Amino acid sequence: MEYRIEDKYIVSEELWRTIENGLKAVCEPDVHGHDGGYTVRSVYFDDMYDTCLAENEAGVDGREKFRIRTYDLGDDLIHLELKSKLRGFTNKRSARLSRHEAERLFDRDDDLYLDTDSELVTKLCTEMKYRRMQPVILIEYERTAYTYGTGNVRITYDRNIGACKDHSLMWDANAPMIPVMPVGQHIMEVKYDELLPDFIREILDIGSLQRTSYSKYYYARVLQHI
């Protein structure tokens, strides 16, 4: 599998606006975006022992998480994703789902592998059957993203991150979301293959920012247990 560099930073909205003004001059807006951004909702899976949560907390090298993701509360584009982390690098594999397939996975129907040719769906069904993998939390945020071709650069800004215990509310516009981050704090992620062009690095002013290992999943689950 091909792994990418993924650096995260906690930024204010004011700082992001300054950064965004520079990015607009050299980068392309994300294909998913319209009117400056879009809403992302993801349902994350974990096993009966909360292994993903524990590995995230311990910083275990060589860990992975399953999630089902959709955009702007729609069901026309749904992905099952497996995100892996190894030696500080990340990899994401994805498979397209129908809403019916997504809901079968939410219902822990591990027989779905019989009706699909997706290796990723089959892998999740296997883990549901033998590790009791199950949906555990719904996370939502508003995303603005920019891309640059050289180095496969993708810069995302995620604001108003919220979590809901009830994953069945994936497509409910009124799902009660509890804020995950303190007021005024948001996440900027900088993702690239090998090279981050110097002029983009200067726009981001990375030297003045502190990298973080912030995990939306981890802090949403911690909040869930309060």
TORDRENMI-8720 format. One record per residue: x, y negated, z negated of N, C-alpha, C in turn. Coordinates in Angstrom, 3 decimals. Example, Ala and Ser with C-alpha at 12.3 -4.5 7.8 and 13.67 -1.06 7.14 Angstrom:
   n_east  n_north     n_up  ca_east ca_north    ca_up   c_east  c_north     c_up
   13.190    5.690   -7.800   12.300    4.500   -7.800   13.200    3.300   -7.800
   12.850    2.250   -7.080   13.670    1.060   -7.140   12.900   -0.030   -7.870
# end
This chain:
   n_east  n_north     n_up  ca_east ca_north    ca_up   c_east  c_north     c_up
    0.837    1.196    0.000    0.000    0.000    0.000    0.872   -1.246    0.000
    0.391   -2.293    0.611    1.093   -3.556    0.629    0.654   -4.405   -0.572
    1.637   -4.906   -1.291    1.360   -5.725   -2.468    1.711   -7.184   -2.193
    0.969   -8.089   -2.855    1.155   -9.521   -2.693    1.516  -10.174   -4.021
    2.129  -11.335   -3.924    2.385  -12.141   -5.106    1.113  -12.914   -5.431
    0.757  -12.954   -6.703   -0.434  -13.677   -7.148   -0.095  -14.408   -8.444
    0.058  -15.716   -8.341    0.372  -16.539   -9.507   -0.871  -17.324   -9.927
   -1.078  -17.437  -11.232   -2.254  -18.122  -11.767   -1.840  -19.297  -12.645
   -2.668  -20.348  -12.597   -2.410  -21.546  -13.383   -3.735  -22.079  -13.930
   -3.717  -22.602  -15.149   -4.886  -23.274  -15.708   -4.766  -24.756  -15.358
   -5.793  -25.284  -14.688   -5.747  -26.676  -14.238   -7.036  -27.388  -14.614
   -6.941  -28.712  -14.682   -8.128  -29.542  -14.886   -8.748  -29.846  -13.525
   -9.988  -30.297  -13.531  -10.639  -30.657  -12.269   -9.944  -31.859  -11.635
   -9.495  -32.793  -12.450   -8.805  -33.976  -11.930   -7.523  -33.583  -11.200
   -6.747  -32.678  -11.809   -5.513  -32.235  -11.172   -5.817  -31.496   -9.879
   -6.858  -30.646   -9.893   -7.211  -29.922   -8.684   -7.569  -30.875   -7.548
   -8.296  -31.933   -7.828   -8.677  -32.882   -6.779   -7.440  -33.488   -6.126
   -6.418  -33.764   -6.923   -5.167  -34.292   -6.376   -4.501  -33.253   -5.476
   -4.443  -32.012   -5.960   -3.847  -30.927   -5.180   -4.645  -30.695   -3.898
   -5.966  -30.693   -4.021   -6.817  -30.413   -2.869   -6.631  -31.444   -1.762
   -6.439  -32.690   -2.115   -6.219  -33.727   -1.109   -5.000  -33.420   -0.250
   -3.975  -32.862   -0.877   -2.782  -32.479   -0.120   -3.010  -31.239    0.731
   -3.734  -30.265    0.180   -3.980  -29.020    0.910   -4.825  -29.251    2.155
   -5.765  -30.167    2.067   -6.654  -30.428    3.204   -5.890  -30.848    4.448
   -4.734  -31.449    4.254   -3.952  -31.954    5.386   -3.187  -30.854    6.119
   -2.956  -29.712    5.448   -2.097  -28.693    6.062   -2.724  -27.296    6.108
   -3.789  -27.078    5.365   -4.392  -25.750    5.272   -5.792  -25.722    5.878
   -6.283  -24.521    6.099   -7.641  -24.323    6.586   -8.550  -23.953    5.416
   -9.797  -24.439    5.414  -10.737  -24.011    4.367  -11.085  -22.539    4.544
  -11.378  -21.885    3.455  -11.716  -20.461    3.475  -12.952  -20.206    4.340
  -12.954  -19.062    5.039  -14.052  -18.749    5.954  -15.376  -18.555    5.231
  -15.342  -18.186    3.953  -16.585  -17.990    3.195  -17.217  -19.316    2.782
  -16.415  -20.380    2.772  -16.868  -21.629    2.184  -17.804  -22.432    3.062
  -18.627  -23.219    2.415  -19.474  -24.188    3.092  -19.752  -25.314    2.101
  -19.691  -26.533    2.599  -19.888  -27.699    1.732  -18.928  -27.702    0.548
  -17.708  -27.242    0.804  -16.672  -27.335   -0.219  -16.501  -26.125   -1.117
  -17.338  -25.109   -1.016  -17.138  -23.939   -1.860  -18.283  -22.962   -1.804
  -18.217  -21.948   -2.645  -19.238  -20.910   -2.678  -19.208  -20.231   -4.046
  -20.280  -19.521   -4.336  -20.397  -18.820   -5.621  -19.991  -17.359   -5.452
  -19.168  -16.892   -6.358  -18.744  -15.492   -6.367  -19.351  -14.812   -7.582
  -19.935  -13.644   -7.360  -20.365  -12.797   -8.473  -19.729  -11.422   -8.324
  -19.226  -10.902   -9.433  -18.587   -9.589   -9.435  -19.055   -8.786  -10.637
  -19.356   -7.527  -10.400  -19.640   -6.586  -11.485  -18.424   -5.672  -11.617
  -17.827   -5.670  -12.809  -16.635   -4.867  -13.067  -17.004   -3.548  -13.739
  -16.176   -2.535  -13.478  -16.376   -1.199  -14.028  -15.266   -0.882  -15.033
  -15.619   -0.078  -16.023  -14.628    0.458  -16.954  -15.129    1.817  -17.424
  -14.250    2.599  -18.051  -14.679    3.925  -18.504  -15.199    3.861  -19.939
  -15.575    5.001  -20.472  -16.195    5.061  -21.788  -15.236    4.652  -22.906
  -13.919    4.654  -22.612  -12.927    4.264  -23.615  -12.430    2.835  -23.403
  -13.031    2.109  -22.460  -12.575    0.753  -22.132  -11.092    0.739  -21.786
  -10.682    1.694  -20.980   -9.276    1.812  -20.610   -8.772    0.587  -19.858
   -9.557    0.083  -18.923   -9.128   -1.097  -18.154   -8.916   -2.292  -19.070
   -9.817   -2.461  -20.024   -9.711   -3.560  -20.978   -8.448   -3.414  -21.814
   -8.202   -2.225  -22.318   -7.028   -1.981  -23.164   -5.734   -2.159  -22.380
   -5.701   -1.682  -21.140   -4.495   -1.817  -20.321   -4.232   -3.274  -19.980
   -5.300   -4.021  -19.745   -5.164   -5.444  -19.465   -4.570   -6.176  -20.673
   -5.079   -5.856  -21.854   -4.598   -6.501  -23.083   -3.138   -6.171  -23.341
   -2.754   -4.924  -23.056   -1.393   -4.482  -23.335   -0.420   -4.850  -22.217
   -0.945   -5.335  -21.082   -0.077   -5.669  -19.951    0.549   -4.452  -19.319
   -0.191   -3.341  -19.299    0.324   -2.092  -18.734    0.670   -2.276  -17.262
    1.834   -1.806  -16.872    2.245   -1.882  -15.477    1.666   -0.688  -14.721
    1.101   -0.950  -13.547    0.479    0.117  -12.778   -0.955    0.346  -13.215
   -1.769   -0.704  -13.202   -3.167   -0.582  -13.606   -4.074   -1.020  -12.450
   -5.359   -0.645  -12.551   -6.302   -0.978  -11.492   -7.704   -1.169  -12.048
   -8.520   -1.931  -11.293   -9.902   -2.193  -11.699  -10.813   -2.121  -10.475
  -11.981   -1.513  -10.661  -13.027   -1.520   -9.644  -14.001   -2.659   -9.915
  -14.490   -3.273   -8.840  -15.553   -4.272   -8.966  -16.382   -4.288   -7.683
  -17.622   -4.722   -7.833  -18.493   -4.946   -6.685  -18.731   -6.447   -6.606
  -18.504   -7.021   -5.422  -18.512   -8.478   -5.269  -19.498   -8.926   -4.194
  -20.146  -10.046   -4.466  -21.041  -10.659   -3.486  -20.894  -12.174   -3.545
  -21.455  -12.855   -2.540  -21.260  -14.290   -2.398  -22.593  -15.016   -2.308
  -22.671  -16.154   -3.020  -23.849  -17.025   -2.962  -25.158  -16.269   -3.207
  -25.109  -15.272   -4.104  -26.282  -14.489   -4.508  -26.920  -13.749   -3.339
  -26.196  -13.619   -2.231  -26.743  -12.909   -1.074  -26.399  -11.436   -1.098
  -27.104  -10.662   -0.287  -26.802   -9.232   -0.198  -26.392   -8.831    1.217
  -26.055   -9.823    2.053  -25.617   -9.512    3.414  -24.126   -9.201    3.483
  -23.362   -9.585    2.459  -21.936   -9.271    2.401  -21.592   -8.819    0.986
  -21.471   -7.513    0.826  -21.168   -6.915   -0.472  -19.945   -6.024   -0.300
  -18.985   -6.157   -1.191  -17.774   -5.344   -1.120  -17.544   -4.587   -2.421
  -17.143   -3.341   -2.293  -16.546   -2.616   -3.402  -15.051   -2.854   -3.275
  -14.427   -3.320   -4.353  -13.002   -3.627   -4.318  -12.264   -2.869   -5.423
  -11.047   -2.465   -5.104  -10.148   -1.857   -6.086   -8.900   -2.723   -6.129
   -8.706   -3.402   -7.239   -7.559   -4.285   -7.385   -6.505   -3.604   -8.240
   -5.292   -3.514   -7.695   -4.198   -2.840   -8.384   -3.089   -3.837   -8.701
   -2.396   -3.591   -9.803   -1.277   -4.444  -10.204   -0.084   -3.550  -10.525
    1.061   -3.881   -9.922    2.262   -3.078  -10.117    3.484   -3.981  -10.059
    4.278   -3.958  -11.128    5.509   -4.748  -11.220    5.281   -6.217  -10.843
    4.177   -6.760  -11.299    3.906   -8.168  -11.079    3.291   -8.503   -9.733
    3.090   -7.499   -8.888    2.478   -7.704   -7.587    1.063   -7.129   -7.589
    0.234   -7.621   -6.673   -1.149   -7.163   -6.623   -1.501   -6.617   -5.241
   -2.466   -5.727   -5.226   -3.005   -5.167   -3.990   -4.512   -5.070   -4.136
   -5.223   -5.341   -3.061   -6.682   -5.227   -3.098   -7.161   -4.422   -1.900
   -7.885   -3.348   -2.192   -8.531   -2.553   -1.142  -10.031   -2.795   -1.246
  -10.715   -2.792   -0.105  -12.145   -3.066   -0.145  -12.905   -2.210    0.848
  -14.194   -2.036    0.564  -15.101   -1.286    1.440  -16.445   -1.991    1.446
  -17.044   -2.105    2.600  -18.338   -2.772    2.726  -19.439   -1.868    2.155
  -20.376   -2.484    1.429  -21.505   -1.755    0.861  -22.816   -2.387    1.306
  -23.854   -1.577    1.375  -25.205   -2.118    1.482  -25.697   -2.393    0.065
  -26.765   -3.155   -0.056  -27.307   -3.413   -1.392  -27.789   -2.112   -2.024
  -28.372   -1.248   -1.225  -28.849    0.034   -1.755  -27.681    0.840   -2.330
  -26.547    0.855   -1.619  -25.380    1.586   -2.114  -24.842    0.949   -3.398
  -24.806   -0.378   -3.424  -24.329   -1.064   -4.628  -25.208   -0.722   -5.826
  -26.514   -0.730   -5.621  -27.419   -0.439   -6.724  -27.317    1.017   -7.166
  -27.017    1.913   -6.245  -26.787    3.304   -6.644  -25.548    3.422   -7.529
  -24.522    2.639   -7.205  -23.324    2.651   -8.049  -23.606    2.013   -9.409
  -24.421    0.957   -9.426  -24.823    0.360  -10.700  -25.585    1.374  -11.550
  -26.351    2.224  -10.893  -27.140    3.250  -11.591  -26.321    4.496  -11.909
  -25.019    4.416  -11.613  -24.081    5.523  -11.878  -24.456    6.798  -11.132
  -24.901    6.620   -9.907  -25.247    7.757   -9.043  -23.971    8.238   -8.357
  -23.265    9.182   -8.990  -21.987    9.621   -8.433  -22.151   10.546   -7.232
  -23.389   10.856   -6.838  -23.622   11.637   -5.620  -23.558   10.776   -4.362
  -23.339    9.483   -4.525  -23.261    8.599   -3.361  -22.148    9.035   -2.416
  -21.106    9.701   -2.947  -20.000   10.133   -2.094  -20.472   11.084   -0.997
  -21.608   11.743   -1.229  -22.142   12.667   -0.227  -22.686   11.923    0.989
  -23.018   10.645    0.818  -23.675    9.871    1.873  -22.779    8.800    2.461
  -21.482    8.874    2.203  -20.583    7.839    2.703  -19.306    8.465    3.232
  -18.659    7.768    4.155  -17.344    8.212    4.626  -16.240    7.300    4.094
  -16.587    6.465    3.106  -15.617    5.549    2.525  -14.783    6.250    1.452
  -13.463    6.227    1.633  -12.579    6.835    0.636  -12.655    6.092   -0.692
  -12.858    4.776   -0.615  -12.911    3.982   -1.840  -14.168    4.290   -2.650
  -15.299    4.414   -1.968  -16.542    4.782   -2.655  -16.399    6.163   -3.268
  -15.800    7.087   -2.524  -15.594    8.441   -3.038  -14.707    8.429   -4.277
  -13.677    7.592   -4.260  -12.786    7.500   -5.426  -13.550    7.000   -6.644
  -14.373    5.966   -6.464  -15.144    5.455   -7.605  -16.133    6.516   -8.087
  -16.804    7.200   -7.181  -17.753    8.246   -7.586  -17.054    9.341   -8.381
  -15.840    9.681   -7.980  -15.069   10.694   -8.710  -14.761   10.212  -10.124
  -14.378    8.936  -10.253  -14.071    8.401  -11.574  -15.333    8.229  -12.416
  -16.458    7.976  -11.772  -17.722    7.916  -12.505  -18.074    9.293  -13.065
  -17.782   10.299  -12.301  -18.132   11.668  -12.704  -17.214   12.210  -13.798
  -15.900   11.958  -13.649  -14.950   12.596  -14.556  -14.396   11.676  -15.643
  -14.483   10.354  -15.429  -13.987    9.419  -16.450  -15.113    8.591  -17.050
  -16.330    8.867  -16.636  -17.499    8.095  -17.091  -17.338    6.605  -16.770
  -16.782    6.307  -15.604  -16.669    4.922  -15.162  -18.066    4.352  -14.961
  -18.272    3.112  -15.422  -19.599    2.524  -15.360  -19.498    1.004  -15.289
  -20.518    0.322  -14.773  -20.503   -1.147  -14.746  -20.607   -1.690  -16.161
  -19.789   -2.705  -16.477  -19.763   -3.196  -17.860  -20.033   -4.690  -17.992
  -19.787   -5.480  -16.948  -20.004   -6.922  -17.096  -20.126   -7.599  -15.737
  -20.934   -8.653  -15.723  -21.131   -9.489  -14.536  -20.415  -10.822  -14.761
  -19.582  -11.204  -13.804  -18.833  -12.459  -13.898  -19.162  -13.326  -12.690
  -19.336  -14.630  -12.946  -19.680  -15.581  -11.885  -18.761  -16.793  -11.969
  -18.452  -17.368  -10.823  -17.737  -18.641  -10.795  -17.924  -19.294   -9.428
  -17.616  -20.583   -9.384  -17.673  -21.342   -8.140  -16.249  -21.443   -7.596
  -16.082  -21.057   -6.337  -14.739  -20.997   -5.749  -14.586  -21.957   -4.579
  -13.451  -22.629   -4.558  -12.995  -23.384   -3.394  -11.667  -22.767   -2.981
  -11.466  -22.545   -1.678  -10.255  -21.842   -1.254   -9.703  -22.419    0.047
   -8.381  -22.336    0.163   -7.683  -22.784    1.364   -6.661  -21.724    1.781
   -6.398  -21.636    3.079   -5.454  -20.640    3.589   -4.428  -21.293    4.509
   -3.281  -20.630    4.596   -2.232  -21.058    5.526   -1.616  -19.803    6.120
   -1.498  -19.764    7.456   -1.119  -18.540    8.156    0.233  -17.980    7.786
    1.275  -18.799    7.823    2.623  -18.314    7.530    2.721  -17.877    6.069
    3.088  -16.629    5.866    3.148  -16.093    4.510    1.818  -15.595    3.997
    0.766  -15.698    4.851   -0.572  -15.243    4.447   -0.962  -15.885    3.117
   -0.809  -17.205    3.057   -1.039  -17.952    1.816   -2.538  -18.175    1.608
   -2.977  -17.992    0.387   -4.371  -18.260    0.015   -4.367  -18.907   -1.371
   -4.962  -20.081   -1.459   -5.007  -20.816   -2.717   -6.462  -20.982   -3.114
   -6.817  -20.517   -4.303   -8.208  -20.576   -4.751   -8.316  -21.362   -6.053
   -9.441  -22.032   -6.177   -9.748  -22.806   -7.388  -11.103  -22.328   -7.888
  -11.123  -21.740   -9.076  -12.338  -21.155   -9.642  -12.771  -21.956  -10.862
  -13.993  -22.500  -10.796  -14.503  -23.335  -11.882  -15.831  -22.772  -12.400
  -16.202  -23.228  -13.592  -17.455  -22.795  -14.222  -17.555  -21.277  -14.292
  -16.513  -20.667  -14.838  -16.487  -19.205  -14.977  -17.427  -18.795  -16.100
  -18.345  -17.888  -15.793  -19.313  -17.432  -16.783  -19.476  -15.927  -16.736
  -20.025  -15.362  -17.804  -20.196  -13.912  -17.892  -21.573  -13.577  -18.436
  -22.081  -12.436  -17.998  -23.389  -11.939  -18.432  -23.261  -10.445  -18.702
  -23.811   -9.990  -19.807  -23.719   -8.571  -20.155  -24.532   -7.677  -19.239
  -25.591   -8.229  -18.654  -26.534   -7.414  -17.884  -26.159   -7.407  -16.406
  -25.467   -6.365  -15.972  -25.015   -6.290  -14.582  -26.173   -6.147  -13.593
  -27.333   -5.733  -14.081  -28.476   -5.552  -13.189  -28.994   -6.895  -12.659
  -28.497   -8.002  -13.224  -28.927   -9.335  -12.797  -28.023   -9.908  -11.704
  -27.306   -9.047  -11.015  -26.358   -9.457   -9.986  -26.949  -10.470   -9.007
  -28.187  -10.264   -8.576  -28.783  -11.140   -7.572  -29.854  -12.065   -8.170
  -29.860  -12.195   -9.475  -30.834  -13.055  -10.146  -30.232  -14.442  -10.359
  -30.807  -15.445   -9.715  -30.286  -16.806   -9.829  -30.374  -17.340  -11.255
  -31.230  -16.739  -12.070  -31.431  -17.212  -13.443  -30.701  -16.362  -14.475
  -29.757  -15.551  -14.030  -28.993  -14.723  -14.966  -28.298  -15.622  -15.990
  -28.447  -15.336  -17.289  -27.850  -16.192  -18.332  -26.338  -16.002  -18.416
  -25.602  -17.015  -17.996  -24.144  -16.943  -17.986  -23.560  -17.691  -19.179
  -22.673  -17.040  -19.904  -21.987  -17.658  -21.034  -20.619  -18.138  -20.556
  -20.274  -19.412  -20.758  -18.972  -19.923  -20.313  -17.820  -19.116  -20.908
  -16.827  -18.824  -20.083  -15.687  -18.024  -20.524  -14.509  -18.899  -20.931
  -14.328  -20.040  -20.259  -13.193  -20.912  -20.544  -13.644  -22.173  -21.273
  -12.743  -22.814  -21.998  -13.073  -24.089  -22.647  -13.467  -25.140  -21.609
  -14.257  -26.098  -22.020  -14.683  -27.182  -21.138  -13.458  -27.897  -20.561
  -13.484  -28.118  -19.248  -12.398  -28.847  -18.601  -11.269  -27.979  -18.086
  -11.311  -26.670  -18.351  -10.267  -25.771  -17.872  -10.799  -24.885  -16.750
   -9.973  -24.741  -15.706  -10.337  -23.928  -14.554   -9.098  -23.168  -14.089
   -9.276  -22.216  -13.180   -8.167  -21.366  -12.744   -7.814  -21.633  -11.289
   -6.537  -21.873  -11.028   -6.016  -21.939   -9.668   -5.132  -20.720   -9.442
   -5.372  -20.004   -8.351   -4.554  -18.846   -8.012   -3.847  -19.107   -6.692
   -2.569  -18.763   -6.650   -1.750  -18.940   -5.459   -1.276  -17.553   -5.030
   -1.744  -17.111   -3.852   -1.474  -15.753   -3.393   -0.735  -15.811   -2.055
    0.299  -15.013   -1.920    1.052  -14.981   -0.663    1.837  -13.674   -0.589
    2.297  -13.347    0.644    2.989  -12.074    0.844    4.426  -12.110    0.320
    5.252  -12.942    0.911    6.651  -13.015    0.486    7.128  -14.451    0.324
    6.621  -15.332    1.181    7.134  -16.691    1.227    6.033  -17.708    1.006
    6.263  -18.631    0.083    5.380  -19.776   -0.096    6.113  -20.984    0.473
    5.626  -21.536    1.600    6.338  -22.663    2.224    6.619  -23.782    1.232
    7.797  -24.402    1.385    8.222  -25.436    0.446    7.241  -26.602    0.384
    6.672  -26.987    1.546    5.783  -28.149    1.532    4.486  -27.853    0.780
    4.056  -26.585    0.784    2.882  -26.217   -0.012    3.261  -26.178   -1.487
    4.451  -25.668   -1.776    4.928  -25.642   -3.159    4.978  -27.066   -3.728
    5.396  -28.019   -2.900    5.468  -29.403   -3.351    4.075  -29.981   -3.597
    3.110  -29.641   -2.731    1.735  -30.106   -2.924    1.172  -29.573   -4.239
    1.453  -28.315   -4.505    0.939  -27.682   -5.725    1.666  -28.180   -6.964
    2.865  -28.731   -6.766    3.657  -29.235   -7.893    3.801  -28.153   -8.961
    4.128  -26.953   -8.477    4.180  -25.790   -9.367    5.182  -25.981  -10.504
    6.255  -26.753  -10.245    7.260  -26.946  -11.286    6.700  -27.592  -12.538
    5.593  -28.323  -12.405    5.009  -29.004  -13.567    3.900  -28.177  -14.224
    3.559  -27.043  -13.617    2.475  -26.209  -14.140    3.038  -24.962  -14.816
    2.291  -24.456  -15.765    2.716  -23.257  -16.469    1.920  -22.063  -15.980
    2.634  -21.048  -15.536    1.958  -19.834  -15.078    1.270  -19.141  -16.238
    0.171  -18.455  -15.919   -0.574  -17.724  -16.935   -0.959  -16.351  -16.395
   -1.156  -15.420  -17.273   -1.621  -14.089  -16.870   -3.132  -13.972  -17.056
   -3.806  -15.107  -17.109   -5.237  -15.156  -17.410   -6.029  -14.166  -16.556
   -6.861  -13.369  -17.220   -7.724  -12.402  -16.540   -9.177  -12.740  -16.842
   -9.942  -13.058  -15.814  -11.365  -13.342  -16.017  -12.046  -12.141  -16.659
  -11.709  -10.962  -16.193  -12.328   -9.747  -16.729  -12.037   -9.589  -18.224
  -10.764   -9.734  -18.596  -10.395   -9.523  -19.994  -11.114  -10.499  -20.919
  -11.064  -11.783  -20.593  -11.667  -12.778  -21.501  -13.195  -12.704  -21.490
  -13.767  -12.299  -20.376  -15.222  -12.102  -20.357  -15.622  -10.933  -21.255
  -14.829   -9.867  -21.246  -15.133   -8.718  -22.104  -14.908   -9.041  -23.572
  -13.853   -9.801  -23.875  -13.627  -10.220  -25.256  -14.813  -11.048  -25.742
  -15.280  -11.940  -24.894  -16.421  -12.773  -25.236  -17.667  -11.902  -25.444
  -17.796  -10.874  -24.644  -18.943   -9.975  -24.730  -19.031   -9.306  -26.092
  -17.897   -9.041  -26.713  -17.882   -8.306  -27.979  -18.018   -9.217  -29.203
  -17.995  -10.545  -28.964  -18.139  -11.458  -30.101  -19.561  -11.375  -30.669
# end
